[in-house]
Amino acid sequence: MPLTLSFGRLLTAGLLAGLIAGLLAGGFAYLAGEPRIDAAIAIEEQNALAHGEAQGGEELVSRDTQKNVGLFLATGLYGTALGGFLATAYALLRRRLHTSSDTRAALGLAAAALTGIVLVPWLKYPPNPPAVGDPATINQRTWSYLAVLVLGLVAIWAGILAARTQTHEWRRATAGLLGFAVVVTIAYLLLPTINEVPDTFPAVLLWKFRIASLGTQTILWTVLGIAFAGLLNRLATSNPTPDVAADKAATADA
């Protein structure tokens, strides 16, 4: 039976789970991503010197602060915000999910978000480190990324609707994958291809940065789903449903 809780308690659980996930993702980003960013910044500075360009003015926030306090503050706040998003989605969609398990519902929503919000955009527009990208195309890149992000969520929705048209389990899985793949394929074909990576930029550094970025997001959403499901389970054991509570009360009276 689905867990019945006030939205306030669900939101609190989501925010706490998001904070935990954000800090852990920040730890991974610090170890796997920050060294690549430092290397990319060094390349950018070398290119500027080679072309006789003046270095930028004094930084408002030092690089050391950015990759230490700033990184964990950013990922903590980002994770907390996503936790609130997941809790809100859970509150709105729980009754529509075809499962009696709150754990499966929470993990399913987190997996859907990871696929639609992270994986689909990453495959079309993988992130680039500093020194990559033309400032003149930033608006086009921003709007294209937002478009593929929205279409990623639409693809998840289309896959769910397609799966629900079938009765047998393997047919549901096949229909869901086909529905998802059709929307993603159309989105990839319609959206422009953007490739502004200079030929001189080290390919190994580029892909290590991109993998680190994907790993950070994967850890964030995975931990968020597990932590949120765990908190829901804890709330379920400390706040039994009305039927269970009534049974316990009747047993006590007897």
DOMARVO-530461 format. One record per residue (C-alpha): x, y, z; residue in one letter. Coordinates in pm, whole numbers, padded with zeros to 5 digits. Example, Ala and Ser with C-alpha at 12.3 -4.5 7.8 and 13.67 -1.06 7.14 Angstrom:
2
+--------+--------+--------+----+
|     c1 |     c2 |     c3 | aa |
+--------+--------+--------+----+
|  01230 | -00450 |  00780 |  a |
|  01367 | -00106 |  00714 |  s |
+--------+--------+--------+----+
END
This chain:
254
+--------+--------+--------+----+
|     c1 |     c2 |     c3 | aa |
+--------+--------+--------+----+
|  00000 |  00000 |  00000 |  m |
|  00140 |  00344 | -00091 |  p |
|  00270 |  00547 |  00198 |  l |
|  00040 |  00832 |  00304 |  t |
|  00233 |  01135 |  00427 |  l |
|  00190 |  01509 |  00427 |  s |
|  00368 |  01697 |  00152 |  f |
|  00578 |  01874 |  00413 |  g |
|  00727 |  01548 |  00539 |  r |
|  00785 |  01422 |  00186 |  l |
|  00957 |  01749 |  00096 |  l |
|  01176 |  01735 |  00405 |  t |
|  01282 |  01380 |  00316 |  a |
|  01357 |  01487 | -00040 |  g |
|  01562 |  01788 |  00066 |  l |
|  01767 |  01582 |  00311 |  l |
|  01825 |  01309 |  00054 |  a |
|  01926 |  01573 | -00199 |  g |
|  02176 |  01730 |  00038 |  l |
|  02338 |  01393 |  00104 |  i |
|  02350 |  01315 | -00268 |  a |
|  02487 |  01657 | -00355 |  g |
|  02774 |  01635 | -00108 |  l |
|  02871 |  01285 | -00223 |  l |
|  02853 |  01393 | -00587 |  a |
|  03067 |  01692 | -00496 |  g |
|  03329 |  01458 | -00353 |  g |
|  03340 |  01264 | -00680 |  f |
|  03355 |  01586 | -00882 |  a |
|  03644 |  01710 | -00669 |  y |
|  03846 |  01394 | -00727 |  l |
|  03755 |  01322 | -01090 |  a |
|  03651 |  01654 | -01242 |  g |
|  03852 |  01935 | -01084 |  e |
|  04195 |  01811 | -01204 |  p |
|  04058 |  01815 | -01563 |  r |
|  03923 |  02166 | -01517 |  i |
|  04263 |  02283 | -01388 |  d |
|  04431 |  02128 | -01692 |  a |
|  04181 |  02293 | -01929 |  a |
|  04230 |  02633 | -01763 |  i |
|  04606 |  02593 | -01803 |  a |
|  04557 |  02525 | -02176 |  i |
|  04334 |  02831 | -02207 |  e |
|  04596 |  03050 | -02039 |  e |
|  04873 |  02912 | -02261 |  q |
|  04667 |  02982 | -02573 |  n |
|  04601 |  03338 | -02455 |  a |
|  04972 |  03398 | -02400 |  l |
|  05059 |  03248 | -02738 |  a |
|  04822 |  03491 | -02910 |  h |
|  04943 |  03784 | -02708 |  g |
|  04612 |  03829 | -02529 |  e |
|  04600 |  03993 | -02191 |  a |
|  04503 |  03780 | -01894 |  q |
|  04173 |  03851 | -01721 |  g |
|  04151 |  04082 | -01423 |  g |
|  04171 |  03978 | -01064 |  e |
|  03931 |  03696 | -00980 |  e |
|  03644 |  03781 | -00748 |  l |
|  03670 |  03428 | -00607 |  v |
|  04001 |  03245 | -00618 |  s |
|  04031 |  02916 | -00803 |  r |
|  04118 |  02735 | -00478 |  d |
|  03797 |  02861 | -00318 |  t |
|  03595 |  02768 | -00625 |  q |
|  03709 |  02406 | -00630 |  k |
|  03689 |  02351 | -00255 |  n |
|  03423 |  02544 | -00065 |  v |
|  03248 |  02664 | -00380 |  g |
|  03221 |  02318 | -00533 |  l |
|  03064 |  02152 | -00230 |  f |
|  02837 |  02450 | -00169 |  l |
|  02716 |  02436 | -00529 |  a |
|  02662 |  02059 | -00540 |  t |
|  02498 |  02063 | -00196 |  g |
|  02251 |  02334 | -00300 |  l |
|  02196 |  02170 | -00639 |  y |
|  02132 |  01831 | -00481 |  g |
|  01893 |  01985 | -00227 |  t |
|  01697 |  02153 | -00507 |  a |
|  01677 |  01826 | -00701 |  l |
|  01564 |  01649 | -00384 |  g |
|  01277 |  01896 | -00359 |  g |
|  01198 |  01834 | -00725 |  f |
|  01195 |  01456 | -00671 |  l |
|  00974 |  01483 | -00361 |  a |
|  00728 |  01705 | -00549 |  t |
|  00717 |  01466 | -00843 |  a |
|  00663 |  01176 | -00602 |  y |
|  00374 |  01356 | -00430 |  a |
|  00207 |  01437 | -00763 |  l |
|  00265 |  01107 | -00942 |  l |
|  00264 |  00841 | -00669 |  r |
| -00097 |  00737 | -00722 |  r |
| -00037 |  00704 | -01097 |  r |
|  00259 |  00472 | -01064 |  l |
|  00167 |  00107 | -01116 |  h |
|  00346 | -00031 | -00813 |  t |
|  00255 | -00084 | -00449 |  s |
|  00619 | -00042 | -00339 |  s |
|  00721 |  00306 | -00228 |  d |
|  01086 |  00208 | -00266 |  t |
|  01034 |  00100 | -00626 |  r |
|  00836 |  00417 | -00697 |  a |
|  01110 |  00644 | -00559 |  a |
|  01389 |  00459 | -00739 |  l |
|  01188 |  00452 | -01061 |  g |
|  01133 |  00828 | -01055 |  l |
|  01502 |  00891 | -00986 |  a |
|  01604 |  00655 | -01269 |  a |
|  01361 |  00825 | -01508 |  a |
|  01501 |  01167 | -01416 |  a |
|  01859 |  01043 | -01459 |  l |
|  01775 |  00912 | -01805 |  t |
|  01567 |  01206 | -01927 |  g |
|  01746 |  01497 | -01760 |  i |
|  02106 |  01373 | -01771 |  v |
|  02171 |  01089 | -02014 |  l |
|  01964 |  01205 | -02313 |  v |
|  02110 |  01561 | -02313 |  p |
|  02463 |  01428 | -02243 |  w |
|  02464 |  01205 | -02549 |  l |
|  02352 |  01491 | -02777 |  k |
|  02542 |  01779 | -02618 |  y |
|  02819 |  01644 | -02394 |  p |
|  02965 |  01910 | -02163 |  p |
|  03291 |  02082 | -02247 |  n |
|  03562 |  02210 | -02012 |  p |
|  03695 |  02566 | -02010 |  p |
|  03875 |  02678 | -02330 |  a |
|  03615 |  02499 | -02543 |  v |
|  03322 |  02682 | -02699 |  g |
|  03257 |  03001 | -02890 |  d |
|  03108 |  03281 | -02673 |  p |
|  02910 |  03400 | -02975 |  a |
|  02706 |  03076 | -02982 |  t |
|  02625 |  03058 | -02611 |  i |
|  02258 |  03148 | -02663 |  n |
|  02212 |  02885 | -02932 |  q |
|  02384 |  02623 | -02717 |  r |
|  02174 |  02714 | -02413 |  t |
|  01843 |  02693 | -02596 |  w |
|  01941 |  02372 | -02773 |  s |
|  02037 |  02212 | -02443 |  y |
|  01711 |  02317 | -02278 |  l |
|  01518 |  02180 | -02575 |  a |
|  01686 |  01838 | -02558 |  v |
|  01636 |  01830 | -02180 |  l |
|  01261 |  01886 | -02220 |  v |
|  01244 |  01633 | -02502 |  l |
|  01428 |  01383 | -02281 |  g |
|  01145 |  01407 | -02027 |  l |
|  00890 |  01381 | -02309 |  v |
|  01066 |  01064 | -02425 |  a |
|  01033 |  00912 | -02078 |  i |
|  00663 |  01000 | -02072 |  w |
|  00615 |  00853 | -02422 |  a |
|  00788 |  00534 | -02318 |  g |
|  00564 |  00496 | -02013 |  i |
|  00248 |  00555 | -02216 |  l |
|  00361 |  00304 | -02481 |  a |
|  00439 |  00044 | -02216 |  a |
|  00093 |  00078 | -02063 |  r |
| -00072 | -00019 | -02392 |  t |
|  00058 | -00376 | -02349 |  q |
| -00037 | -00645 | -02101 |  t |
|  00253 | -00892 | -02109 |  h |
|  00571 | -00789 | -01932 |  e |
|  00810 | -00838 | -02224 |  w |
|  00574 | -00653 | -02457 |  r |
|  00552 | -00363 | -02210 |  r |
|  00931 | -00342 | -02198 |  a |
|  00960 | -00353 | -02576 |  t |
|  00688 | -00094 | -02630 |  a |
|  00836 |  00134 | -02367 |  g |
|  01183 |  00119 | -02520 |  l |
|  01045 |  00181 | -02868 |  l |
|  00836 |  00478 | -02755 |  g |
|  01136 |  00627 | -02577 |  f |
|  01373 |  00562 | -02869 |  a |
|  01139 |  00716 | -03128 |  v |
|  01111 |  01047 | -02943 |  v |
|  01485 |  01062 | -02871 |  v |
|  01572 |  00984 | -03232 |  t |
|  01338 |  01257 | -03363 |  i |
|  01480 |  01505 | -03111 |  a |
|  01840 |  01427 | -03209 |  y |
|  01759 |  01465 | -03579 |  l |
|  01573 |  01795 | -03540 |  l |
|  01812 |  01969 | -03303 |  l |
|  02131 |  02121 | -03447 |  p |
|  02467 |  01953 | -03410 |  t |
|  02715 |  02164 | -03213 |  i |
|  03083 |  02076 | -03219 |  n |
|  03316 |  02359 | -03122 |  e |
|  03604 |  02155 | -02983 |  v |
|  03933 |  02277 | -03137 |  p |
|  04139 |  02013 | -03313 |  d |
|  04432 |  02104 | -03089 |  t |
|  04248 |  02032 | -02765 |  f |
|  04364 |  01700 | -02609 |  p |
|  04103 |  01434 | -02681 |  a |
|  04190 |  01233 | -02371 |  v |
|  04141 |  01535 | -02144 |  l |
|  03812 |  01618 | -02315 |  l |
|  03663 |  01273 | -02263 |  w |
|  03793 |  01239 | -01910 |  k |
|  03615 |  01564 | -01827 |  f |
|  03295 |  01447 | -01992 |  r |
|  03301 |  01110 | -01817 |  i |
|  03366 |  01284 | -01485 |  a |
|  03069 |  01512 | -01549 |  s |
|  02844 |  01216 | -01631 |  l |
|  02973 |  01027 | -01328 |  g |
|  02895 |  01321 | -01100 |  t |
|  02536 |  01339 | -01224 |  q |
|  02494 |  00961 | -01208 |  t |
|  02614 |  00948 | -00849 |  i |
|  02392 |  01241 | -00756 |  l |
|  02071 |  01089 | -00894 |  w |
|  02154 |  00734 | -00779 |  t |
|  02228 |  00840 | -00423 |  v |
|  01927 |  01072 | -00427 |  l |
|  01693 |  00790 | -00527 |  g |
|  01838 |  00546 | -00274 |  i |
|  01844 |  00800 |  00010 |  a |
|  01490 |  00918 | -00063 |  f |
|  01363 |  00559 | -00078 |  a |
|  01541 |  00483 |  00250 |  g |
|  01387 |  00785 |  00422 |  l |
|  01043 |  00687 |  00291 |  l |
|  01091 |  00339 |  00434 |  n |
|  01192 |  00489 |  00768 |  r |
|  00884 |  00711 |  00767 |  l |
|  00668 |  00412 |  00679 |  a |
|  00791 |  00213 |  00979 |  t |
|  00748 |  00506 |  01217 |  s |
|  00413 |  00614 |  01069 |  n |
|  00206 |  00306 |  00979 |  p |
| -00091 |  00342 |  00746 |  t |
| -00436 |  00389 |  00902 |  p |
| -00529 |  00024 |  00842 |  d |
| -00213 | -00102 |  01010 |  v |
| -00255 |  00143 |  01297 |  a |
| -00615 |  00030 |  01346 |  a |
| -00507 | -00335 |  01353 |  d |
| -00244 | -00257 |  01614 |  k |
| -00495 | -00067 |  01824 |  a |
| -00747 | -00352 |  01805 |  a |
| -00479 | -00601 |  01906 |  t |
| -00381 | -00382 |  02201 |  a |
| -00746 | -00351 |  02317 |  d |
| -00789 | -00727 |  02295 |  a |
+--------+--------+--------+----+
END
